[in-house]
Amino acid sequence: MPLRCARCWGRAPKWMHATPLLVATHRNHVEAALALIQAGAEVNAKDAIQDSPYLYAGARGHLEILRATLAAGADLKSTNRYGGTALIPAAERGHVETVGTLIAAGVDVDHVNNLQWTALLEAIILADGGPRHVEIVRQLIAAKADVNLADGDGITPLQHARQRGYREIETLLLAAGARQG
């Protein structure tokens, strides 16, 4: 059983029940997180809302903690409450270096979450089309993300990019073989 914060266990709301490592990760307390990982803290232990230190560090772009969780055996197939890997929220939030780190670690670039979206789709649908998201789309394409993998409504990344006027992303998708139909 993972070590839990004894002081707050039982008194805090259910969503607050977290391991000390997850608490350190939430606060981006790098030194504390690294010490806990070195001491053997479980990087995949999830709280009541399905966050783990690995997933949270990836989603929030806490790169030093993320790298330490990866080195300590993070489960790359682990998913959050939305059914997404760490890559999906990292792509949506524009964490360029985090996305590169997760791709290099081997996270599935075409994983589909409960909303029927991939990292590529979230980097378009929930983003602003700016330089960080253009770079993330570029990274995902270079990692062989399926540029024609549509969302649950059958709308492709190219269609989403066009609807939002993201011309640079549209150009990248077309160059990568996105179908226009």
C-alpha positions as CSV (number, residue, x, y, z in Angstrom):
1,M,0.0,0.0,0.0
2,P,1.4,3.4,-0.9
3,L,2.4,5.8,1.9
4,R,-0.3,8.4,2.4
5,C,-0.4,11.7,4.2
6,A,-1.4,10.6,7.7
7,R,-2.2,14.1,8.9
8,C,-4.9,14.7,6.3
9,W,-6.1,11.1,5.7
10,G,-9.7,10.7,6.8
11,R,-10.3,14.4,7.3
12,A,-9.8,15.8,3.8
13,P,-12.3,15.5,1.0
14,K,-12.0,12.3,-0.9
15,W,-10.3,14.0,-3.9
16,M,-7.5,15.2,-1.6
17,H,-6.4,11.7,-0.6
18,A,-3.0,11.6,-2.2
19,T,0.4,10.1,-1.6
20,P,3.2,12.5,-0.4
21,L,4.7,12.2,-3.8
22,L,1.5,13.3,-5.5
23,V,1.3,16.2,-3.1
24,A,4.9,17.2,-3.9
25,T,4.1,16.9,-7.6
26,H,0.9,19.0,-7.4
27,R,3.1,21.8,-5.8
28,N,6.0,21.1,-8.2
29,H,8.3,20.7,-5.2
30,V,11.1,19.1,-7.2
31,E,13.5,18.4,-4.4
32,A,10.8,16.7,-2.3
33,A,9.5,14.7,-5.2
34,L,13.0,13.5,-6.2
35,A,13.8,12.5,-2.7
36,L,10.5,10.5,-2.4
37,I,11.1,8.8,-5.7
38,Q,14.7,7.9,-4.7
39,A,13.2,6.5,-1.5
40,G,11.0,4.2,-3.5
41,A,7.7,6.1,-3.7
42,E,5.2,4.7,-6.2
43,V,5.1,6.9,-9.3
44,N,2.0,5.2,-10.6
45,A,-0.1,5.4,-7.4
46,K,-3.4,7.1,-8.2
47,D,-5.6,9.3,-6.0
48,A,-9.4,9.2,-6.0
49,I,-9.6,11.2,-9.2
50,Q,-7.2,9.0,-11.0
51,D,-4.2,11.3,-10.9
52,S,-0.7,9.8,-10.3
53,P,2.6,11.6,-9.9
54,Y,3.5,10.5,-13.5
55,L,0.2,11.6,-15.0
56,Y,0.0,14.9,-13.2
57,A,3.6,15.8,-13.9
58,G,3.0,15.2,-17.6
59,A,-0.2,17.1,-17.7
60,R,1.2,20.1,-15.9
61,G,4.6,20.2,-17.6
62,H,6.5,19.5,-14.4
63,L,9.4,18.3,-16.5
64,E,12.0,17.4,-13.8
65,I,9.5,15.3,-11.9
66,L,8.2,13.8,-15.1
67,R,11.7,12.6,-16.1
68,A,12.2,11.2,-12.6
69,T,8.9,9.3,-12.8
70,L,9.8,7.9,-16.2
71,A,13.2,6.8,-14.9
72,A,11.4,5.1,-11.9
73,G,9.2,3.0,-14.1
74,A,6.1,5.1,-14.9
75,D,3.4,3.1,-16.7
76,L,3.2,4.7,-20.1
77,K,-0.2,3.2,-20.7
78,S,-1.7,4.6,-17.5
79,T,-4.7,6.9,-18.0
80,N,-6.4,9.7,-16.1
81,R,-10.0,10.1,-15.3
82,Y,-10.7,11.1,-18.9
83,G,-9.1,8.0,-20.2
84,G,-6.1,9.9,-21.5
85,T,-2.4,9.3,-21.3
86,A,-0.1,12.0,-20.0
87,L,0.6,13.0,-23.6
88,I,-2.9,14.2,-24.3
89,P,-3.2,17.0,-21.6
90,A,0.4,18.0,-22.2
91,A,-0.3,18.5,-25.9
92,E,-3.5,20.5,-25.1
93,R,-1.8,22.7,-22.6
94,G,1.1,23.5,-24.9
95,H,4.0,21.9,-23.0
96,V,6.3,21.5,-25.9
97,E,9.3,19.9,-24.1
98,T,7.0,17.6,-22.1
99,V,5.4,16.4,-25.3
100,G,8.8,15.6,-26.7
101,T,9.8,13.8,-23.5
102,L,6.7,11.7,-23.5
103,I,7.0,10.8,-27.2
104,A,10.7,9.8,-26.7
105,A,9.6,7.7,-23.8
106,G,7.2,5.8,-26.0
107,V,3.8,7.0,-25.1
108,D,1.2,6.0,-27.8
109,V,0.7,9.1,-29.9
110,D,-2.6,7.7,-31.2
111,H,-4.2,6.8,-27.9
112,V,-7.9,7.8,-27.9
113,N,-9.4,9.1,-24.7
114,N,-13.0,8.9,-23.4
115,L,-13.9,12.0,-25.4
116,Q,-12.7,10.2,-28.5
117,W,-9.8,12.6,-28.9
118,T,-6.0,12.0,-29.4
119,A,-3.1,14.3,-28.4
120,L,-3.2,15.7,-32.0
121,L,-6.9,16.5,-31.8
122,E,-6.5,18.1,-28.4
123,A,-3.6,20.2,-29.6
124,I,-5.9,21.6,-32.2
125,I,-9.4,21.6,-30.6
126,L,-8.5,22.9,-27.2
127,A,-5.6,25.2,-28.2
128,D,-5.0,28.5,-29.8
129,G,-3.1,27.5,-32.9
130,G,-0.1,29.5,-31.7
131,P,3.6,28.6,-31.9
132,R,3.7,26.1,-29.0
133,H,0.8,24.1,-30.5
134,V,2.2,24.3,-34.0
135,E,5.4,22.8,-32.6
136,I,3.5,20.1,-30.8
137,V,1.6,19.2,-33.9
138,R,5.0,19.0,-35.7
139,Q,6.3,16.7,-33.0
140,L,3.3,14.4,-33.1
141,I,3.5,14.2,-36.9
142,A,7.2,13.4,-36.7
143,A,6.3,10.6,-34.2
144,K,3.9,9.2,-36.8
145,A,0.6,10.3,-35.3
146,D,-2.3,9.3,-37.6
147,V,-3.2,12.7,-39.2
148,N,-6.5,11.2,-40.4
149,L,-7.7,9.7,-37.1
150,A,-11.0,11.5,-36.6
151,D,-12.8,12.3,-33.4
152,G,-16.0,10.5,-32.3
153,D,-18.1,12.7,-34.6
154,G,-15.9,11.8,-37.6
155,I,-14.2,15.2,-37.8
156,T,-10.5,14.9,-38.7
157,P,-7.7,17.0,-37.4
158,L,-7.5,18.8,-40.7
159,Q,-11.2,19.7,-40.5
160,H,-10.8,21.0,-37.0
161,A,-7.7,23.1,-38.0
162,R,-9.6,24.6,-40.9
163,Q,-12.7,25.4,-38.8
164,R,-10.4,27.3,-36.4
165,G,-8.4,29.1,-39.1
166,Y,-5.1,27.4,-38.0
167,R,-3.4,27.7,-41.4
168,E,0.1,26.7,-40.2
169,I,-1.3,23.5,-38.6
170,E,-3.4,22.9,-41.7
171,T,-0.2,23.1,-43.9
172,L,1.6,20.6,-41.6
173,L,-1.3,18.2,-41.7
174,L,-1.6,18.3,-45.5
175,A,2.2,17.8,-45.9
176,A,1.9,14.7,-43.6
177,G,-0.8,13.2,-45.8
178,A,-4.1,14.4,-44.3
179,R,-7.0,13.6,-46.5
180,Q,-9.1,16.6,-47.7
181,G,-12.4,14.8,-47.8
